[in-house]
Amino acid sequence: MTTPMLQVDALSAGYGPIRALDGVSLEVAPGELVAIIGANGAGKTTLLMAISGIVPARAGEVRFEGRPITGLPPHEIVRLGVCHSPEGRRIFPRLSVRENLELGGFTQSDRATVRRDIEEACGLFPVLGSRMSQLGGTLSGGEQQMLAVARALVGRPKLLLLDEPSLGLAPLIVARIFDVIAGLSSRGIAVVLVEQNARAALRLASRGYVLETGRVTLAGSGEALAADRRVRDAYLGAG
């Protein structure tokens, strides 16, 4: 690997008495796509929220571009170039598509730059361009997911955290979203992808990590993990 863009070292985090992460360590290189797979409750969502500062770390450290970011508030982490598209989309349902996208660019002081970034995001998801005045809450589930990813991209991420982007969506919508994710590395954007569709995630990823009860139990290339019998039996099923 080159010098890591993201380094997570012995990270622990949780909720009250529950320890959701227990000494997790991982690295992500610039422009790399890394998949995180595991069963429900394994700690995948908590890992992304701890990286982005939403859930405080109890132990360990997160470094971004060599700088410790553990303990920084989420908006400061966004300013550094870490953007998070959360599970469940979390768009603003009473705001228009345009307003949702504009909020993605809140760190940018130049509004002309934000407009260009919105146009570029709509180029990736053309349906959004025809829905700009429509309220976010009236979009279909697939359109809302596209909006959530596009909003994160308007933030000009160096590192994009994606949590379950395909959950509950029709296959054609999933294919479009995965096509966009696959193309992000060519733009120099690193991606950490948490995804229930482990087969698709490992196909996209250069490397992956398996989380079980808050700990990394396996790590390797996407191809190697997809071929690992333990991964196949637990997460890939038949086919």
Residue, then its C-alpha position, 0 to 999 in steps of 0.5 A: m500500500t501507499t501511505p494510507m489516507l485513513q488509518v484506524d488503530a485499535l478503535s473501540a466504541g459503543y453505546g452505554p454498556i454495549r461495546a460495538l467495536d473492540g480494537v478494530s484496525l484498518e487502513v485505506a489508501p488514496g483512491e482505494l475502495v475497501a469493503i466492510i462485510g459482516a452480519n447485522g450487529a457486527g459493528k459495521t455502521t458503528l465503525l463508519m459513525a466512529i470514523s466520522g465523529i458521530v459516535p465517540a471513540r472509547a479507545g484507539e485512534v483514527r488518523f486521516e491523511g496522517r492527522p489524528i481526527t479522533g474527538l473532532p466534531p463531525h462538521e470539522i471532519v467533513r471539512l477535512g474531506v471525509c463525507h458520510s452517506p448513512e444507512g437509511r439515506r437520511i435526506f431532508p424530506r421537507l427540503s427540495v432535491r436542490e436544497n438537499l444537494e446544496l446542504g452537501g456543499f455547506t463547507q464551500s464558500d463559493r456558491a458557483t463551485v457548489r452549483r458546478d458540483i451539483e451539476e456534476a453529481c446530477g450527471l452521475f444520477p440524471v434523474l435528480g436533474s429532473r427532480m430539482s424542485q421536488l421535495g426529497g420525501t416524495l422521491s422513490g427509495g432508489e431516488q432518495q438513495m441516489l440523492a444521499v450519495a450525490r449530496a455526499l459527493v457535493g461535499r467534495p470528499k477525499l474519502l467517502l463512507l457509504d453505509e448500505p447503499s443498495l438496501g431495499l432497492a430494485p436491481l436496476i437502481v442497485a446496478r446504477i449506484f454500484d456503477v457510480i461507486a466503481g468509478l469514484s476511484s478514477r476521480g481519486i476518491a477513496v471509499v469505505l463501503v459497508e454493504q449487505n450484498a457481500r458478493a457485489a461489495l467484494r467484486l468492487a473492492s480492492r480489499g476488504y475486512v470481515l467484522e464479527t461482534g466488533r472485531v476484524t476476523l479476516a482481511g485481504s483482497g476482495e478476490a481472496l475474501a470472495a474465494d475464502r470458504r468461511v466468507r462464502d459459507a457465512y456471507l455469500g451463499a449459493g451461486 
